Structures are given as C-alpha cells and as structure tokens.
Amino acid sequence: MILKDEFLSRLRKIFGLNLYEVRVWTALLSRGVSTAGELSDISGVPRSRTYDILESLEKKGFVVMKLGKPIKFVALKPTEVVERVKRNVVRDAMDMSKRLDELKGSDILDELGNLYTNGIKYIEPTDLSGAIRGRHNIYNHLDMMIRNASKNVTIATTAEDLIRKFEALKSAIEKARKRGVAIRIAAPITPKNLKAAKELAKFAEIRNGKFKARFAIADNKEMMFMVLDDEEVHPNYDVGVWVNSPFFASAVSQIFSASWQSMEPLNKVKVK
C-alpha cells in the first residue's frame, strides 16, 4: 500500500494522529479486517509498536477489536470515524473547559499568579517581547491584549484580514467596548468586507484606511505588528512580533492618529 506523504500529513492534522497511527489506520482501511502482524507488514510500522498503536486507535474510536483468535481488528466507515472523533473532541473540550473553570478562585491559580508576579519583578519591560507564529496564535494573543485593555485599542489591518478579525475578535471587542475601552479600527473598506465592518462599527469606530499594514496597540503600552503580507503567506507561517514598550507603542499610536484624522468614517465611505 503506497500513499502519498502529503495525504498522510493531511490526515494526521485533521484527526490529530501521529505518523504510526495514520499508517496503521490507512492500512486497516485498505484491508477491512486484519491482524496486527499483517498491518505491520503493510504499513511499515514495527511489530513491537503495532499492538500499542491499534489499542490507541481503538480508544480514539477508529477501529474495533474482533473477538476470537488470532486477534483481528475491524475498520470502521470513515464517516462513522468522523462522527466518533467529533464527539470525543467535544467531550474532551467540555471536560477541559470545566477543569479550567474550576481553577478560578482556587489556591492553585493563586499560587501560579504569585509565581508570575514574583518572577516579573526581575524582568526588564523591554524583555517582555517575542515572535508569535501562526495566525491562530496571533489572534489568540490579540484577543488577550484586547481583553486586558482598560483605555484604548487601535487596530490597523488589511481588507481581507478585517473579515478574519471580525470572526476571531468580535467577542473580545464587544466586551472591551462595554468596559468603556475606546476602539479604533482602520482598514480598506470593500464590498466583500463591508458587512463585517458594519458589525464591528457597533462596538468600534471604523475608518477607511487605504494603507496596507497590520498591527494592534493596547493602552499605548503594548503592540503587536505582523511582519508578512497576509495575501502571500500561509496562515500557519504568519508571524507577529509582540512588544511591551510604552515608548514604542505611544510613538506608533501618535503617527497613526495623524493619519486617522484624514481617513473617511465608515458611514461616508462609498463602496463600488
């Protein structure tokens, strides 16, 4: 059985499997029913690992062990596997969410907070910076910046990224606005992103920024700026640089404010 590495890689990412698991699973799919030894020969996975891999796949809902000797394993329909995996993911996510909620107000969280507070005393403010890789991680960090903001948030983004930010950050922006945080968003307004812009305008001031940039500033203290063109980079390889520098953040905010005055408010933008 020969399958392209690209196909196996996609399966690993979609189903959260390791390389041996995806090889054994696809080998079993090609046979329907098989022994661990046969699957080892087909998949190229060492026999010493095959039983462990099959037990793991059984727990995850990918295969079923057939009663009798020799022990055989039965492949399930891929559509059934998808449903099983989806249910498991939802269950695990709910369990994890419950455990994390239970941490609030607990002595464990207090101890973790004390560790952070004591450790942060010995760090220079300029050391609180770093590169964040992957668009999903970038949006998670932006979400944190917005949630922690107490005075103002400034966002400059591209036409396409405005839609993505609407989907990823709408909840954080809405909650920030309710706390009294002033939010400014500048992006090129197009027919494609007009709906997202109008929805965000319920919680933020939107203006038609015709320059091409992606950055966010929170309370004029910390800033995240993206270093790559979102039209050319794959989301997994997008990179954001986060800096906790009031001097730098304030300087960029002042430059932005000068441009902000000349931008068209959303209600005056004529989209063609």
N, C-alpha and C positions, 0 to 999 in steps of 0.2 A: 504494500500500500504506500503510494507516494503522494503526499500532499504538499502544496507549496508552503514555504515558511511564512509567507505573508498571510495566508489563510489561517494557519495555526496561531499566528500572532494576534489576529483579529479575534479569534475565538477566546484566547487567553484574556484579552482585555475585556471583552463583553461579559464573559462568565466568571471572571476572577479566578482562573485556574493557573497552575504552574505548567511548565513545559511537559513534564512527565504525565501529568493528569490529562492534558489535552491530547497527547499522543495515544494514551491508553483508551480514552473515551472514543476518539475517532476510529481507532482500530476496532473497538467493540461495535460501533455503529456499522462498520463495514461487514461484520460477521453476524450480528443479531444476537447470537448466543456463543459463548466461548469460554475456555478455561484461562486461568492466569498465565499458564505456560505458553499457550497459543498466542495470547495477546502480547506477551513479552517478545516473542519471535516477530510478530507483525509490526509492533510499534518501535522496536529497538530499545525498549526500556529494560534495564537489568532485571532478571528474575527476582533477585533479592529485594527489589523495590516494588514489584508489580502488585503483590498482595496488599501492601500498605496503601498503594495508590488506589486500588479498587475499593478498599474499605473507606477511604476518604471520599471517593466519588459516590459511594453508596450513602454515606451520611449527608452529602450535599444534594442527593436526590437525582443523580444522573444515571444510576444503574440499580439493578435489583439482583440479589444473590439467589440463585436457583437451589432448591433443596435437593439433596442426593449426593452421591459420589460418582466420579470426581466432582468437586465443587465447580459450578459454572456460574457465569454472570450473564444477565439478560439486559440488552439495551432497551431504553425507553424511547418512545417517539420524541423527536426534538421539540415538537410543540408542547408536549407534556413536561419535558425538562424545563422549558422556558417558564411555564406556569409555576412549577415547583420552586425553581430558583427565585422567581419573583416573590413568591410567598415567604421564602426563607429570608430574603433580603429585607422585606417589610417587617417581619417578625424580629429579626436581629436589630434593625434600626430602632424599632419601638422599645426593645429591651435596653439598648444603649442609651436612648433618649431618657428613659425612666431612671436609669442609674445616674446619668449626669444631672437630672433634675433633683435627685435625692442629695447630691453633693452641695446644693445651695444651702448656705447656712450651717453646714456641717463643720466639725472640727478639722476634717481633712482639708477642706478648702481654706480654712483659716490658716492652717499650717503652711499650705502652698503659698498663700498670699504673703505670709511673714517671710518665707524664703525669698520670694521675689523682691519684697520691699527692702530687706536687708542687703540683698545682692546688688540691687540697683543703685545703692548709695555709693558704691565703689566704681561705677561706670561713668565715664565722661559722656555728656549728652551727644557728642558727635559720634560716639561708638554705637549709638542706637540707630543703626542703618544696615541695609542689606539688600541683596538681589532676590527677587521673588520670581520663580519660574513657573510658567503655565498659567493660562488665562483664568482657570478656575481658582487657583491660589491667589492670583492678583485680585479677583473680585471679592474673595473672602477677606483679604486684607483691607480693601476699600470699604467693605461692609463694617469692619471693626472700627476704622477711622471715623466713619460717619456716626456710628453708634456712640462713640466716645466723645464726639464733638459737643461743645457746650455753647459756642458763639456763632461760628460761621463755617460753611463748607463751600469751596469753589471747585468746580469741575469743568475741564475743557476736554472735548472729545471729538471723534470723527462722526460722520453721518451714520455709518454702519454701527459703530460702537455705541451710539446713543440708544439704539434699539436693544442691544445686549445689556447695557447698563440699566435700562428700564426694567428688563426682566430680572436681573440679578440684584438690583439695589433699591427697587421701588419701596419695599417694606421698610428698609433702614432709613430712606429719605423721608418717608411719611412720618415715621416715629420721631425723627430728628426735628422735623417742622413742628410737630405737636409740642416739643420741648422748648420751642422758641428759637431754634437754630435758623439763621438766615442762609439760604442755599441759592447759589448762582450756578447755572449750567450754560455753557456756550458750546454750540455745535452747528455745523451746516445743516439747515432745515431743508429737507427734500420731501417729495410726495411719499416716499417709502417710509420715512421716519416721523412724518407729521403726526400720526396718531399717537405714537409713543411720546412725542414732545408735548402734545396737549394733555396727556395723562399726567406726565411729570409736572406740568405747569400748575397742577392743583396744589403742589407742595413746594415748588421751587420757581424761581424767576428764570425763564428760558430766553436766551437771545441767539440770534443767528450769527454764529462765529464762523467766518469764512476761512480762517487759517486752519492748518492741519496740525493738530497736536493732541496728545493725551496725557493729562495729569490731573491730580486732585490735591487740594490743600485743605487741611482741617485746623481751624482756630489759629491760622497763621503761625503754627508751630511745627507741624509735620507735613511732609509732602511725599506723594508717590508720582513718579513720572515714568512713562513707558518709553523704551529706547528703540523699539522697532515699529515699522509700518504695519498696522493690522491688516492691510489688504494683501500683504506679501508674506506674512509669517503664519505658520500653522499655530492654532491655539495652544498646542502643547509646548511650543517653543517660544511663546511670547514671554517677554521679560520686563518686569517693573523694578525700579530702584526706589526703595523707601528710605527717607532720611528724616531724622528728628532734629531739625535745626531751625529754631525760630528766626534766626538771621536770614537764612537762605529762603525759607518759606515766605517770610514777610516781603522780601525783595521781589520774588516772583509774583506774589499777590498784588503788589503795587503796580508792577508792569502790566499785569492782567487788567487791573482796574482802569488803567488809562485806555486800554483797548475796549473795555466793556462799555464805556460811555458812547462809543461810536457804533456799537452793534445794534441791529434792529430788534426790538422786542418781538416776541412771538406773534402777538396779535396784529402786528403791522407787516409781517412777512407775507409776500405774495409768492406762493409756490406754483410753479408751472409744470 
